[in-house]
Protein backbone atom coordinates (compact mmCIF):
# COMPACT_ATOMS: atom_id res chain seq x y z
CA UNK A 1 0.00 0.00 0.00
CA UNK A 2 2.87 2.39 0.67
CA UNK A 3 4.03 2.13 -2.95
CA UNK A 4 0.55 3.01 -4.17
CA UNK A 5 -0.43 5.69 -1.67
CA UNK A 6 2.80 7.07 -0.25
CA UNK A 7 1.28 6.99 3.26
CA UNK A 8 4.20 6.72 5.63
CA UNK A 9 2.17 4.66 8.14
CA UNK A 10 2.13 1.79 5.65
CA UNK A 11 5.89 1.91 5.30
CA UNK A 12 6.18 2.06 9.09
CA UNK A 13 4.17 -1.17 9.31
CA UNK A 14 6.57 -2.85 6.88
CA UNK A 15 9.58 -1.54 8.81
CA UNK A 16 8.13 -2.98 12.02
CA UNK A 17 7.61 -6.36 10.35
CA UNK A 18 11.11 -6.40 8.87
CA UNK A 19 12.56 -5.47 12.25
CA UNK A 20 10.65 -8.37 13.80
CA UNK A 21 12.18 -10.72 11.23
CA UNK A 22 15.68 -9.42 11.92
CA UNK A 23 15.21 -9.81 15.68
CA UNK A 24 13.35 -13.12 15.56
CA UNK A 25 16.23 -15.28 16.69
CA UNK A 26 16.92 -18.70 15.27
CA UNK A 27 14.23 -20.08 12.97
CA UNK A 28 12.56 -23.25 14.23
CA UNK A 29 10.17 -24.86 11.76
CA UNK A 30 9.66 -26.51 8.41
CA UNK A 31 11.25 -25.36 5.17
CA UNK A 32 7.81 -24.99 3.60
CA UNK A 33 6.58 -22.62 6.30
CA UNK A 34 9.71 -20.49 5.96
CA UNK A 35 9.49 -20.48 2.19
CA UNK A 36 5.85 -19.42 2.16
CA UNK A 37 6.67 -16.27 4.12
CA UNK A 38 10.23 -15.26 3.28
CA UNK A 39 9.67 -14.07 -0.30
CA UNK A 40 6.91 -11.70 0.85
CA UNK A 41 9.20 -10.00 3.38
CA UNK A 42 11.97 -9.67 0.81
CA UNK A 43 9.62 -8.19 -1.79
CA UNK A 44 8.17 -5.80 0.80
CA UNK A 45 11.68 -4.59 1.70
CA UNK A 46 12.37 -3.94 -1.96
CA UNK A 47 9.05 -2.16 -2.60
CA UNK A 48 9.61 0.30 0.27
CA UNK A 49 13.24 0.81 -0.87
CA UNK A 50 14.62 -0.32 2.48
CA UNK A 51 18.23 -0.05 1.32
CA UNK A 52 17.88 3.72 0.92
CA UNK A 53 15.30 4.39 3.64
CA UNK A 54 17.02 2.62 6.55
CA UNK A 55 20.58 1.53 5.79
CA UNK A 56 21.17 -0.03 9.22
CA UNK A 57 18.02 -2.14 9.10
CA UNK A 58 18.74 -3.13 5.51
CA UNK A 59 22.21 -4.33 6.49
CA UNK A 60 20.76 -6.46 9.29
CA UNK A 61 17.92 -7.67 7.08
CA UNK A 62 20.35 -8.77 4.36
CA UNK A 63 22.37 -10.77 6.87
CA UNK A 64 19.21 -12.40 8.24
CA UNK A 65 17.75 -13.42 4.89
CA UNK A 66 21.10 -14.77 3.73
CA UNK A 67 21.31 -16.90 6.89
CA UNK A 68 17.74 -18.17 6.47
CA UNK A 69 18.70 -19.88 3.22
CA UNK A 70 20.88 -22.35 5.11
CA UNK A 71 19.22 -22.36 8.53
CA UNK A 72 18.32 -25.86 9.69
CA UNK A 73 14.67 -26.73 9.17
CA UNK A 74 12.62 -29.56 10.64
CA UNK A 75 10.13 -32.10 9.36
CA UNK A 76 11.65 -32.50 5.92
CA UNK A 77 14.67 -31.19 4.07
CA UNK A 78 17.44 -29.69 6.17
CA UNK A 79 17.31 -26.14 4.79
CA UNK A 80 15.56 -23.92 2.27
CA UNK A 81 18.27 -24.55 -0.34
CA UNK A 82 18.25 -28.30 0.27
CA UNK A 83 14.46 -28.38 -0.05
CA UNK A 84 14.55 -26.49 -3.34
CA UNK A 85 17.18 -28.76 -4.83
CA UNK A 86 15.67 -32.01 -3.51
CA UNK A 87 11.90 -31.68 -3.85
CA UNK A 88 10.27 -31.31 -7.28
CA UNK A 89 6.93 -30.39 -5.69
CA UNK A 90 5.06 -27.68 -3.79
CA UNK A 91 7.74 -27.53 -1.08
CA UNK A 92 10.60 -27.23 -3.54
CA UNK A 93 8.96 -24.55 -5.65
CA UNK A 94 8.03 -22.41 -2.64
CA UNK A 95 11.64 -22.72 -1.46
CA UNK A 96 12.87 -21.83 -4.94
CA UNK A 97 10.68 -18.72 -5.08
CA UNK A 98 11.99 -17.48 -1.73
CA UNK A 99 15.52 -18.40 -2.72
CA UNK A 100 15.11 -16.39 -5.95
CA UNK A 101 13.70 -13.39 -4.09
CA UNK A 102 16.62 -13.40 -1.65
CA UNK A 103 19.18 -13.78 -4.44
CA UNK A 104 17.64 -10.91 -6.41
CA UNK A 105 17.47 -8.66 -3.34
CA UNK A 106 21.10 -9.39 -2.47
CA UNK A 107 22.23 -8.97 -6.08
CA UNK A 108 23.63 -12.52 -6.01
CA UNK A 109 23.59 -13.43 -9.69
CA UNK A 110 25.35 -16.76 -9.06
CA UNK A 111 22.63 -17.89 -6.64
CA UNK A 112 19.91 -16.62 -8.99
CA UNK A 113 21.44 -18.60 -11.86
CA UNK A 114 21.41 -21.73 -9.67
CA UNK A 115 17.72 -21.19 -8.88
CA UNK A 116 17.02 -20.91 -12.62
CA UNK A 117 19.04 -24.05 -13.31
CA UNK A 118 17.06 -26.08 -10.77
CA UNK A 119 13.78 -24.65 -12.09
CA UNK A 120 14.69 -25.71 -15.62
CA UNK A 121 15.19 -29.22 -14.27
CA UNK A 122 11.77 -29.04 -12.63
CA UNK A 123 10.32 -28.06 -15.99
CA UNK A 124 11.83 -31.20 -17.51
CA UNK A 125 15.27 -30.13 -18.72
CA UNK A 126 17.22 -32.93 -17.04
CA UNK A 127 20.43 -31.77 -18.72
CA UNK A 128 20.11 -28.60 -16.65
CA UNK A 129 19.34 -30.25 -13.31
CA UNK A 130 18.29 -33.73 -12.21
CA UNK A 131 19.16 -33.88 -8.51
CA UNK A 132 15.59 -34.30 -7.27
CA UNK A 133 14.57 -37.27 -5.18
Kinemage of the C-alpha trace (Angstrom):
@kinemage 1
@onewidth
@group {chain A} dominant
@subgroup {mainchain}
@vectorlist {calphas} color= white
{ca unk a 1} P 0.000 0.000 0.000
{ca unk a 2} L 2.873 2.388 0.670
{ca unk a 3} L 4.032 2.127 -2.945
{ca unk a 4} L 0.545 3.011 -4.167
{ca unk a 5} L -0.430 5.695 -1.667
{ca unk a 6} L 2.798 7.068 -0.249
{ca unk a 7} L 1.278 6.992 3.256
{ca unk a 8} L 4.195 6.716 5.630
{ca unk a 9} L 2.166 4.665 8.137
{ca unk a 10} L 2.131 1.788 5.648
{ca unk a 11} L 5.893 1.908 5.297
{ca unk a 12} L 6.177 2.056 9.089
{ca unk a 13} L 4.171 -1.170 9.310
{ca unk a 14} L 6.573 -2.849 6.881
{ca unk a 15} L 9.581 -1.540 8.810
{ca unk a 16} L 8.127 -2.982 12.024
{ca unk a 17} L 7.606 -6.356 10.349
{ca unk a 18} L 11.112 -6.396 8.869
{ca unk a 19} L 12.560 -5.468 12.246
{ca unk a 20} L 10.652 -8.365 13.799
{ca unk a 21} L 12.177 -10.719 11.228
{ca unk a 22} L 15.681 -9.420 11.920
{ca unk a 23} L 15.205 -9.811 15.684
{ca unk a 24} L 13.347 -13.122 15.555
{ca unk a 25} L 16.230 -15.282 16.690
{ca unk a 26} L 16.915 -18.705 15.273
{ca unk a 27} L 14.226 -20.079 12.973
{ca unk a 28} L 12.562 -23.251 14.230
{ca unk a 29} L 10.171 -24.858 11.760
{ca unk a 30} L 9.661 -26.507 8.408
{ca unk a 31} L 11.247 -25.361 5.168
{ca unk a 32} L 7.807 -24.993 3.596
{ca unk a 33} L 6.581 -22.619 6.301
{ca unk a 34} L 9.707 -20.495 5.964
{ca unk a 35} L 9.493 -20.478 2.185
{ca unk a 36} L 5.850 -19.423 2.160
{ca unk a 37} L 6.667 -16.266 4.123
{ca unk a 38} L 10.230 -15.262 3.281
{ca unk a 39} L 9.665 -14.066 -0.297
{ca unk a 40} L 6.912 -11.696 0.850
{ca unk a 41} L 9.198 -9.998 3.378
{ca unk a 42} L 11.967 -9.666 0.810
{ca unk a 43} L 9.623 -8.190 -1.793
{ca unk a 44} L 8.169 -5.797 0.801
{ca unk a 45} L 11.682 -4.590 1.696
{ca unk a 46} L 12.369 -3.939 -1.965
{ca unk a 47} L 9.054 -2.161 -2.597
{ca unk a 48} L 9.612 0.305 0.266
{ca unk a 49} L 13.242 0.810 -0.871
{ca unk a 50} L 14.617 -0.319 2.483
{ca unk a 51} L 18.232 -0.048 1.317
{ca unk a 52} L 17.876 3.718 0.924
{ca unk a 53} L 15.304 4.388 3.640
{ca unk a 54} L 17.024 2.620 6.546
{ca unk a 55} L 20.577 1.528 5.790
{ca unk a 56} L 21.171 -0.025 9.222
{ca unk a 57} L 18.015 -2.143 9.100
{ca unk a 58} L 18.742 -3.126 5.506
{ca unk a 59} L 22.215 -4.332 6.491
{ca unk a 60} L 20.760 -6.465 9.290
{ca unk a 61} L 17.919 -7.674 7.076
{ca unk a 62} L 20.346 -8.767 4.358
{ca unk a 63} L 22.369 -10.774 6.870
{ca unk a 64} L 19.213 -12.396 8.243
{ca unk a 65} L 17.750 -13.420 4.887
{ca unk a 66} L 21.101 -14.772 3.735
{ca unk a 67} L 21.314 -16.903 6.886
{ca unk a 68} L 17.742 -18.168 6.473
{ca unk a 69} L 18.704 -19.879 3.217
{ca unk a 70} L 20.883 -22.348 5.106
{ca unk a 71} L 19.221 -22.360 8.531
{ca unk a 72} L 18.318 -25.861 9.694
{ca unk a 73} L 14.672 -26.730 9.174
{ca unk a 74} L 12.618 -29.562 10.643
{ca unk a 75} L 10.126 -32.102 9.360
{ca unk a 76} L 11.648 -32.505 5.922
{ca unk a 77} L 14.670 -31.191 4.067
{ca unk a 78} L 17.441 -29.689 6.173
{ca unk a 79} L 17.306 -26.137 4.789
{ca unk a 80} L 15.565 -23.915 2.267
{ca unk a 81} L 18.270 -24.553 -0.343
{ca unk a 82} L 18.248 -28.303 0.267
{ca unk a 83} L 14.458 -28.378 -0.049
{ca unk a 84} L 14.553 -26.490 -3.341
{ca unk a 85} L 17.184 -28.759 -4.825
{ca unk a 86} L 15.671 -32.006 -3.508
{ca unk a 87} L 11.903 -31.679 -3.851
{ca unk a 88} L 10.271 -31.309 -7.280
{ca unk a 89} L 6.928 -30.390 -5.694
{ca unk a 90} L 5.059 -27.680 -3.786
{ca unk a 91} L 7.742 -27.532 -1.078
{ca unk a 92} L 10.600 -27.227 -3.540
{ca unk a 93} L 8.960 -24.554 -5.655
{ca unk a 94} L 8.035 -22.412 -2.639
{ca unk a 95} L 11.636 -22.716 -1.455
{ca unk a 96} L 12.867 -21.832 -4.938
{ca unk a 97} L 10.685 -18.723 -5.080
{ca unk a 98} L 11.990 -17.481 -1.727
{ca unk a 99} L 15.518 -18.401 -2.719
{ca unk a 100} L 15.112 -16.391 -5.955
{ca unk a 101} L 13.696 -13.389 -4.090
{ca unk a 102} L 16.622 -13.405 -1.646
{ca unk a 103} L 19.182 -13.778 -4.436
{ca unk a 104} L 17.641 -10.910 -6.410
{ca unk a 105} L 17.472 -8.660 -3.343
{ca unk a 106} L 21.096 -9.392 -2.474
{ca unk a 107} L 22.226 -8.972 -6.083
{ca unk a 108} L 23.627 -12.518 -6.007
{ca unk a 109} L 23.589 -13.430 -9.692
{ca unk a 110} L 25.347 -16.758 -9.058
{ca unk a 111} L 22.629 -17.888 -6.639
{ca unk a 112} L 19.911 -16.623 -8.988
{ca unk a 113} L 21.443 -18.603 -11.863
{ca unk a 114} L 21.406 -21.727 -9.675
{ca unk a 115} L 17.717 -21.190 -8.882
{ca unk a 116} L 17.020 -20.910 -12.615
{ca unk a 117} L 19.039 -24.053 -13.310
{ca unk a 118} L 17.056 -26.078 -10.765
{ca unk a 119} L 13.785 -24.648 -12.086
{ca unk a 120} L 14.691 -25.708 -15.623
{ca unk a 121} L 15.191 -29.216 -14.275
{ca unk a 122} L 11.767 -29.040 -12.628
{ca unk a 123} L 10.316 -28.061 -15.990
{ca unk a 124} L 11.830 -31.195 -17.509
{ca unk a 125} L 15.275 -30.130 -18.718
{ca unk a 126} L 17.223 -32.930 -17.040
{ca unk a 127} L 20.433 -31.771 -18.717
{ca unk a 128} L 20.113 -28.597 -16.650
{ca unk a 129} L 19.338 -30.248 -13.307
{ca unk a 130} L 18.292 -33.727 -12.208
{ca unk a 131} L 19.159 -33.880 -8.514
{ca unk a 132} L 15.591 -34.296 -7.272
{ca unk a 133} L 14.569 -37.271 -5.177
